[in-house]
Amino acid sequence: MNIRFDNRVAIVTGAGSGLGRSHALLLASRGAKVVVNDLGGAVDGSGGSLTPAQRVVAEIEAAGGTAIANADSVASPEGAQRMVQAALDQWGRVDILVNNAGILRDRTILKMTPEDFDAVVAVHLAGSAYCTMAAWPHMKEANFGRIVMTTSAAGLFGNFGQANYAAAKLGIVGLMNALKHEGAKYDIRVNTVAPIALTRMTEDLIAPDVKPRLKPEYVSSMVAWFCAPENQATGDIVEVGAGYYARVQVMEGEGMLLGKGQVPTPEEVRDHYARICDMRGAKPFESANEVMRRVFGELQRPSK
C-alpha cells in the first residue's frame, strides 16, 4: 500500500527552499495539508519575507494540494506558537512536524562571536524545541504525532569551522533521545535525519561534479517514511543522501572497572586508556537508565 497522509496536517519549517521545500511538496502530494513555514531571510538568518513560503504554497496548489504560508521565526516561542496556531485555525489539528529550519554562520572558534553562536543555536536547537513544545499538547490529545528532527554529520562527527552548527545539531539528537520516551505512550514518534543534500546552505561546500546527485528528494523519502502513520520507529537517526541510507547510533564500549573499590590514580587511567577506548563489543543503549543499570551491575560483580 502507498504511504498516504490524507486528513493529516503537517508543519514543515524552513520550507521556502531546499530540503524543506522538497519535504513539503512530497507530503502535500500524498494528501497532507501543509503549513509551509519560512522566515524568508538570508542563509545567515538576516532579513525576512513571506515570499519564499508563498512560492512553495503556489507550487503545492498548482499540483492540486492544500497549503498555507507562514513566515514566523522558529527561534522564538511566540513564533512557534503562532505557527502551530495557524494550522489549528485553518484545519483544527497538527499531526506532523518536520523541524528543518536552519541558518549558517561558519567561523572558527577563534573568530566566532557569541552572537554568531547564539543565533545558530537559537534556530536549529531552540527552534526545534519551541516548535515541538507548541505542537506536542495537540499531538498528545489526539494520541498521534510524527516529529522529524534534522541533525548533520557536522554534529554527529564534527567539522572544521562549524562549532556553533555542530553543537546545535548534536543537541537536537539529545532532544530526540528524551522525547522518544515521553511520546511513546501517546503514539508520538520522534526520529532524526542527517541529510547530505544540495541546498543554498551547502552549495558552496560541494564539488560541482557531485551536485547533480545530491537532490533533496532523496532525503524527503526518508522524512515521509518517518511521518507515516504506520511507522513505529522512534529515536532513530538515519544519514541520507544521493540514495545512501544508513542508521547512526551512539555506542558505548565494554569499558572496565579501575581501582578495585578505590578512586584510581591518573596514572592508572593512563595505563589502561587503550582498553577504556576499545570499542570491540560496543552496543547502543535506549536510555540513560540502561547505562546506569549496566554500571551498577558491573559494580556488583565479584572482583576477579
N, C-alpha and C positions, 0 to 999 in steps of 0.2 A: 504493500500500500504506500502511496505517496505521502510524504510529510506535508501536512496542511496546518494552517493557522486561522481557519475560518472562525469568526466571532471572538478572536483574540485581539488584544490591544497591546502594542509594543511601543516602547520608547527607545530610540537609538540616539545616543549623544554623539556629538561631533560628526553628524551625518550629512553635512553640507558638501563633502568631497571625500575622495579616497575610500578607506575601509568602511567608514560609517555609511557613506552613500551606498556602497555595494551591499552592506547588510540590510539597509532599509529597503532597497529595491527588491532584494530576494524575499524578505519576509512579506512585503506587500504583494509580490507576485504569487505568493502561496496563501493569500487570503487575509493576512493580518492588516488591521488598521494601525497606522504608524504615526507617532509623533516624531517628526524629523527635527531634532534639536541641533543647532549650531550657532555659536556666538557670532560667526562670520568675521572673525578677526584674522590677523596675520599669524604666521607659524609661531611667533614668539608670544602670542596672546594679546597683542595690542590691537586696538580698534574693535569694530563690531558692525554687523549688518545682518538684516533678516534675509537678504537676497540669496545667499547660498542655500539656505534651507528651503526657501520658496522654489528655487530651481528644481530641487530634488522632488518636492511635492508635485510640481508640474509634470515631471517625468513619471511619477507613480500614477498620477491621474490620467495622463495620456495613455498609459498602458492598461487602464481600467481599474486601477487600485484606489485606495482611500488613504488620505494622509492629511496632516496639518503641520504647519511650520511653527517653530519656536526658537527664539534667539536668547533665551535666558542662559546665564553663566552657571555651569555646574560648580564653580568654585565658591559659591555662597549657599548657605542653607536655604535662604529665601528663593534664590533662583531655582534650586532643585524642587522646592515645594510648588512653585508656580508651574514648573514643567509637568509635574505629576497632576496638578490640579487641572491643567489644560486637557489632559487625557480624560480625567474624570468628568469634566464639564461637557466634553464632546461625546464621550462614549460610555461613561459610567463605570469604567474598570481599568485596571492595569494588570496585565498578565506577564509581560516580558519586559525586561530591562537589559539593554546592552550598553555597558559602560565603556565607551570607546573614545570619548573626547580627550584630546591631549595637545600639549604645546612643547616646543623645544627651546632651550636656552643653553646650548652646549658651550662649556668652557672648562678648562682645567680648574681644580680646586684653588690653585694659586690666584687665578683671575676671576673666580666666581664671586659675586656679591651675595649677601644674604637675601636681597630682593630676587635675584635670579633663582636661588634655591627655593625660596618660599613660593614663588609663582608657579614653578613646575610641580612641586608637591601639592599645591592647592588644587590644581586642575586634575592631575592624574589620581592622586591618592585621596585627598579630601573630597574631590568631586565624585569619585566612585562611592565613597561612604555617604555623602549627603544625598545623592540620588537614591541609593539603596535604602537609606533611612526613611526617605519620603514615600517610597513605593511599598516598603515592607508591610506596614499595617494593612494595606488593602489586599496584598497577596495573602497574608495570614488569614484575614477574614474570609477570603474566597477559598482558602485551603488549596491554593495553587500559585506557583510562581516559578519563573525561569529567569535567572540572572546570569549574565556573561560578563566577566571581567576581562580586561586586556592588560597583560604584562608584556615583557620583552626579554629577548636574550640578553640585553644590556643589564637588566635587573637580575636575571637568573644566573648569569655567568660573568657579568662585568664588561665594561667598555671604557676605553680611554676618553677622558673629556666629558663624561656624562654622569658625574656623581649625583647631581640632583635628580636626573631622569631615572638612573638606576635605583636610587634609594626609594623613589616613589613607586617604581614598578615592582620591586620586591615587596614593598609594603602592601601592595594590592594582593599579593599571594597570601600574606598573613591575614588580611581582611577576609579573604575567601575561606581560609582554613578555620576561622572562627564561625563564619556564617553557615558553613556546611552543616555544623552541628545544630545551630539554632533553628535552621529551616527544615530539618529532616522530617519532623512530625507533622509539618504543615504542607508537605509536598512542594517545598520551595527548594529547587536545585540550583546550586551555585557552582559554576565552573569558569575556567580561565583559558583564553587563547594567548599564545605568544606568536604574533604574526611576523612573517617575513614577506613584505609586500612593497610594491612601488606606490608611494603616496607623496604628497608635497613635503612631508616631513623627512622622507628618505631619498628623494630623487637626486640630491647632491651627493649621496653616500654610496650609490650603487653604480657599478660599471655599466656603460651603455649596452654592451652585448648581452647583459643579463636581464636588463629591464623588461624586455617583452615577455619573459617567463614569470614575472612576479605580479601577476594580476591579483587585485584584491578579492576577486571572485573565489579564488582558491580558499581563502580564509573564511569567506561568508558561508560556504557549505558546512564548515565545522561549526560556526556560530549557529546556523539554522538547526543543526542536529542538537546542540546543547539547549536550544529553545523549544524543541519538540515536546509535546505533551507526553509522548511515550518514553522519552529519555529519563532514565532513573539514575544516571551517573551524577555524582556530586563530589566536589572537591578535586576534580581532575584539572591538570594543566596539560595542554596539548600545543606543541610547537608546530606551526603550519606555514607552508609557503611553496609555491611552484609545484603543487601536487605532493609535497612531502608532509607527512603527518606522523608525529611521534609524541608519546606521552613523556612528560618530565616529572620526576619525583624528587623530593628531598629525602635523602637516605642517611642513615646512621650506621657506622661500623660497629663491629662487635666490642671494641674497646677493651679495657682491662681495669682491674682494681689495683690501686697502689697504696702502699703504706701499712697494710695489714692492721687496719684499725686506727692508725696514727696518721696525722697530716704528713703527706710526703714532702720531701725537700725539693727545691727547684732542680737539684742535681738528679734526683730520681725521675722527675718528669722529663728532663733532658735525655737521660739514658734510655728511657722507654718510649720516646716520642715517635719513633718509627712504627712501633706496634700500635700506639694510640691512633695513628693516622692510617693504619692498614684497613682498606675498605673491602677486603675479601669477607664475604658473609654479610655484607651490609644489607639492610632492609628498611623500608619506609614504615612510618607509624601513622596511625589515623588521628592521634590526638596527643597532647602533652601528657595526659594521664597514662597513656600506654607507655610512654618513655619512663615516667616515674615508677610505674609498676615494674618495669624491667630493671631499673637501677636498684630498687629496693629488693627485688628478687635476687639480684647478684649479691647484695649485702648480706642476705640471709643464708647464702650457701656456706657450707663448712669450708674453712680455709684449707687449701691444699698444702 
